Amino acid sequence: MLNWTTRLSASKASGCPKYNARLEDRLAGDSQGNARVDADLDDHLLGCEGCRKALADAALSSVLFREAAAPRVAYNLDAFAARVMAAIRGESRLYGVAGIWRPLDMLASRFALAAAVLLLAVSVYLAEFAPPFHVPTISSETSQTEVGAGMPEPPAQPSSQDEVLTSLAEKTNDF
């Protein structure tokens, strides 16, 4: 906190340097309620505009500092918190949690209904109009011929080692 000298010197009209200490004493006495009588200072204040201005500015700043240190109104934080929570509850009742999700809920229910109708229509179509599906039975005779029927014939295998070497030599000369 600023002292009286700082307040007096900080004012725009600083007054006479000779009377600064006495002005401080006057302010300190006024703030404590025991104002001392200083006739010389009173006579000087009647004639010096700068000292009167400095004393008035310092007195005003003293009052402002005292009021800033202790607020006039004591705030009840419990009442404030209760008002804020009541306002939040009122807002949530207005919009509500369900109110936020209502459009999405309506869209989901319509989507589920459309999917159910589509599934029912496809099931009816397949039951009434689809060709019958028969699983053929596989016998042991047909399975061997059917597996090999679509495959190409393998190339002839060389009978001796000389044929293998000859075929390899022909392949390398082609490149």
DRENKEFI-258156 format. One record per atom (N, C-alpha, C): x, y, z; residue in three letters. Coordinates in steps of 0.001 Angstrom, whole numbers, plus 500000, padded with zeros to 6 digits. Layout:
XYZALA/...
***
This chain:
500847498826500000MET/500000500000500000MET/500891501235500000MET/500455502270499333LEU/501255503482499226LEU/501211504269500532LEU/502332504895500886ASN/502318505733502084ASN/501895507149501714ASN/501794508026502723TRP/501268509375502485TRP/502214510207501642TRP/503514510003501803THR/504486510781501036THR/504359510467499556THR/504195509203499251THR/504052508804497860THR/502782509403497274THR/501724509420498057ARG/500462509984497560ARG/500584511483497359ARG/501244512164498293LEU/501392513609498157LEU/502278513962496978LEU/503388513227496818SER/504295513549495723SER/503735513118494379SER/502807512165494379ALA/502235511690493132ALA/501140512615492615ALA/500642513497493462SER/499564514373492998SER/500119515401492007SER/499240515950491174LYS/499674516867490119LYS/500231518174490700LYS/499539518747491666ALA/500035519955492328ALA/500658519503493634ALA/501972519370493664SER/502616518728494798SER/502728519631496016SER/502476520867495929GLY/502540521753497088GLY/503973522160497395GLY/504136522802498522CYS/505440523295498929CYS/506222522189499621CYS/507508521989499272PRO/508307520940499896PRO/508475521150501401PRO/508448522397501846LYS/508614522709503263LYS/507471522148504095LYS/506256522064503515TYR/505073521648504266TYR/504651520202503981TYR/505398519472503157ASN/505014518089502821ASN/504901517202504061ASN/505864517255504935ALA/505835516414506139ALA/504660516792507025ALA/504368518078507127ARG/503242518513507970ARG/501901518117507343ARG/501853518140505995LEU/500630517676505323LEU/500428516181505572LEU/501528515437505585GLU/501437514008505910GLU/500879513793507302GLU/501404514575508256ASP/500916514446509631ASP/499429514781509712ASP/499024515794508959ARG/497608516195508968ARG/496741515047508422ARG/497175514428507316LEU/496410513316506739LEU/496404512112507669LEU/497523511805508282ALA/497588510666509200ALA/496701510919510399ALA/496678512126510895GLY/495816512450512033GLY/494350512405511660GLY/493999512873510448ASP/492604512828510006ASP/492129511395509848ASP/492995510519509354SER/492576509138509130SER/492438508382510432SER/493206508783511469GLN/493114508092512756GLN/492116508756513686GLN/491606509910513323GLY/490579510580514109GLY/491144511516515169GLY/492426511757515196ASN/493002512670516181ASN/493766513775515454ASN/493041514684514875ALA/493649515773514115ALA/494339516732515077ALA/495621517017514798ARG/496357517976515631ARG/496159519372515051ARG/496177520322515910VAL/496013521704515478VAL/497398522256515168VAL/497540522722513925ASP/498795523332513485ASP/498418524659512832ASP/498539525755513629ALA/498086527065513169ALA/498916527547511986ALA/500220527271512002ASP/501089527730510905ASP/500684527046509596ASP/500385525760509670LEU/499957525033508472LEU/498609525537507987LEU/497691525818508929ASP/496375526352508533ASP/496519527696507829ASP/497405528574508345ASP/497630529872507691ASP/498227529681506306ASP/499158528738506190HIS/499787528489504890HIS/498768527937503890HIS/497892527051504360LEU/496876526465503454LEU/495911527527502942LEU/495648528564503762LEU/494758529637503302LEU/495383530417502147LEU/496686530520502134GLY/497329531324501109GLY/497915530520499946GLY/498122529205500095CYS/498807528434499042CYS/497824527482498356CYS/497561527750497118GLU/496633526925496330GLU/497208525531496059GLU/498520525437495806GLY/499163524155495503GLY/499078523192496684GLY/499296523697497895CYS/499221522833499089CYS/497785522376499348CYS/496812523286499150ARG/495407522888499325ARG/495034521795498335ARG/495477521956497097LYS/495195520953496055LYS/495876519632496396LYS/497139519672496850ALA/497861518453497216ALA/497187517749498382ALA/496731518529499394LEU/496050517934500548LEU/494722517309500141LEU/493972517976499279ALA/492684517445498818ALA/492889516169497993ALA/493885516166497094ASP/494160514972496283ASP/494606513795497141ASP/495464514077498119ALA/495945513005498998ALA/494810512462499855ALA/493922513345500331ALA/492787512891501131ALA/491850512028500287ALA/491616512441499035LEU/490761511664498146LEU/491374510295497848LEU/492685510269497570SER/493312508972497290SER/493304508081498523SER/493413508670499711SER/493349507880500948SER/491976507231501094SER/490937507990500803VAL/489573507443500881VAL/489385506334499851VAL/489885506557498647LEU/489741505549497593LEU/490490504266497944LEU/491690504410498513PHE/492455503216498905PHE/491757502457500029PHE/491185503172500987ARG/490468502491502068ARG/489236501762501545ARG/488514502358500625GLU/487330501706500069GLU/487694500521499187GLU/488827500613498507ALA/489251499502497659ALA/489717498323498499ALA/490261498597499677ALA/490751497519500533ALA/489606496697501122ALA/488532497331501502ALA/487398496616502099ALA/486138496942501305ALA/485568495987500619PRO/484350496273499835PRO/483173496596500757PRO/482284497434500253ARG/481116497841501046ARG/480114496704501208ARG/479954495912500169VAL/478954494852500190VAL/479663493512500330VAL/479232492736501280ALA/479775491384501415ALA/478932490460500545ALA/479604489746499676TYR/478897488873498752TYR/478699487503499382TYR/477519486963499184ASN/477220485621499674ASN/477425484654498514ASN/478526483928498568LEU/478857483028497469LEU/477899481847497389LEU/477343481431498514ASP/476386480325498478ASP/475122480721497716ASP/474658481945497950ALA/473471482408497235ALA/473764482559495743ALA/474962483043495430PHE/475349483176494023PHE/475382481812493342PHE/476006480836493989ALA/476077479485493414ALA/474679478896493258ALA/473804479133494220ALA/472436478612494127ALA/471697479240492948ALA/471888480569492746ARG/471224481226491607ARG/471740480693490277ARG/473054480492490199VAL/473629479988488946VAL/473130478578488657VAL/473109477724489667MET/472644476344489462MET/471157476321489099MET/470362477196489697ALA/468941477262489345ALA/468773477715487894ALA/469585478655487458ALA/469515479106486060ALA/469908477982485113ALA/470909477209485483ILE/471331476085484639ILE/470227475041484572ILE/469596474734485705ARG/468491473765485693ARG/467326474271484844ARG/467045475572484925GLY/465973476148484109GLY/466269476037482630GLY/467517476299482249GLU/467911476176480842GLU/467835474720480382GLU/468260473798481247SER/468230472397480823SER/466795471895480700SER/465892472438481503ARG/464477472050481356ARG/463898472615480073ARG/464369473822479729LEU/463873474440478503LEU/464250473610477282LEU/465522473255477209TYR/466000472503476045TYR/465996471011476331TYR/466403470656477509GLY/466408469265477922GLY/467406468432477146GLY/467843467376477772VAL/468778466470477108VAL/468075465777475947VAL/466827465387476154ALA/466077464728475077ALA/465821465694473922ALA/465691466981474228GLY/465452467967473181GLY/466613468074472209GLY/467812467882472712ILE/468984467948471852ILE/469022466748470918ILE/468672465567471426TRP/468792464333470655TRP/467509463969469907TRP/466432464716470084ARG/465161464364469461ARG/465247464229467937ARG/465866465151467193PRO/465935464970465731PRO/466704463714465331PRO/467788463420466034LEU/468560462219465728LEU/467775460965466073LEU/467017461012467143ASP/466180459881467542ASP/465094459620466497ASP/464485460682465990MET/463453460532464958MET/464052459951463671MET/465225460426463286LEU/465873459923462088LEU/466222458440462236LEU/466737458049463404ALA/467105456649463639ALA/465875455746463607ALA/464770456197464187SER/463570455352464178SER/463017455209462753SER/463073456266461964ARG/462610456167460574ARG/463516455256459754ARG/464821455334459998PHE/465772454470459304PHE/465527453008459662PHE/465280452729460936ALA/465019451353461365ALA/463722450836460746ALA/462691451657460662LEU/461424451252460058LEU/461617450971458562LEU/462341451818457860ALA/462580451610456431ALA/463391450332456199ALA/464383450057457043ALA/465182448837456905ALA/464321447595457148ALA/463407447664458109ALA/462539446515458378ALA/461602446248457204ALA/461035447298456625VAL/460140447137455477VAL/460908446569454285VAL/462110447046454029LEU/462925446548452934LEU/463289445079453141LEU/463645444710454332LEU/463970443311454635LEU/462752442412454433LEU/461587442869454826LEU/460359442095454634LEU/460062441931453141LEU/460223443001452367ALA/459951442926450929ALA/460924441973450239ALA/462191442005450565VAL/463176441108449952VAL/462884439662450351VAL/462489439443451586SER/462164438080452038SER/460962437516451285SER/459926438335451100VAL/458740437883450362VAL/459106437598448916VAL/459900438457448294TYR/460312438237446913TYR/461078436927446771TYR/462044436699447639LEU/462837435479447541LEU/461991434236447809LEU/461026434351448689ALA/460185433187448994ALA/459238432865447836ALA/458743433871447136GLU/457733433647446100GLU/458314433522444689GLU/459261434378444334PHE/459665434469442940PHE/461057433942442615PHE/461855433644443557ALA/463212433184443281ALA/463183431745442784ALA/464086431392441863PRO/464130430003441392PRO/464577429097442541PRO/464114427856442499PRO/464491426937443582PRO/465982426652443536PRO/466562426503444661PHE/467993426250444778PHE/468184424811445205PHE/468772424008444290HIS/469027422600444588HIS/470513422387444748HIS/470880421655445780VAL/472273421318446006VAL/472504419956445370VAL/473374419892444353PRO/473606418591443710PRO/474395417671444642PRO/474106416419444532THR/474846415436445318THR/476052415010444518THR/477145414787445169ILE/478393414431444504ILE/478683412963444791ILE/478814412234443687SER/479193410823443854SER/480690410706443677SER/481251409585444038SER/482703409408443968SER/483173409331442519SER/482390408805441598GLU/482799408686440198GLU/482828410047439515GLU/481827410830439733THR/481752412112439042THR/482732413120439611THR/483087412987440856SER/483992413976441448SER/485372413896440841SER/485870412686440486GLN/487197412580439902GLN/487203413094438468GLN/486204412801437718THR/486185413261436327THR/485900414756436264THR/485088415260437118GLU/484760416686437068GLU/485948417551437463GLU/486749417105438416VAL/487888417895438854VAL/488930417959437751VAL/489223416914437124GLY/490257416893436087GLY/489761417334434726GLY/488469417464434516ALA/487921417754433194ALA/488302419149432712ALA/488370420116433553GLY/488632421483433116GLY/490099421837433083GLY/490975420965433531MET/492397421270433621MET/493109420906432316MET/494131421677431920PRO/494890421314430708PRO/495818420138431005PRO/496227419470429940GLU/497123418316430063GLU/498507418797430445GLU/499194418125431356PRO/500550418529431716PRO/501513418171430593PRO/502626418888430486PRO/503597418577429418PRO/504258417227429670PRO/504788416634428591ALA/505427415312428695ALA/506697415442429501ALA/506951414490430379GLN/508117414507431230GLN/509298413883430494GLN/510489414453430653PRO/511653413852430000PRO/511959412485430614PRO/512404411590429768SER/512631410225430235SER/514031410009430763SER/515009410807430309SER/516380410598430770SER/517019411923431114SER/518219411817431663GLN/518950412999432063GLN/519432413774430846GLN/519732413121429778ASP/520182413784428565ASP/519081414666427983ASP/517866414202428032GLU/516750415021427517GLU/516569416279428363GLU/516767416157429665VAL/516637417338430544VAL/517708418355430204VAL/518949417910430031LEU/520038418822429710LEU/519848419447428337LEU/519344418700427404THR/519100419223426067THR/518014420289426112THR/516961420028426858SER/515878421026426934SER/516353422296427620SER/517230422186428624LEU/517766423374429292LEU/518685424145428359LEU/519472423436427574ALA/520385424111426653ALA/519608424847425578ALA/518496424283425119GLU/517672424952424113GLU/517024426210424670GLU/516670426149425917LYS/516022427335426525LYS/517019428446426725LYS/518264428161427113THR/519261429224427310THR/519699429815425983THR/519717429074424902ASN/520118429606423610ASN/519038430502423025ASN/517821430356423451ASP/516720431186422925ASP/516837432637423411ASP/517432432804424536PHE/517495434153425105PHE/518575434907424499PHE/
***
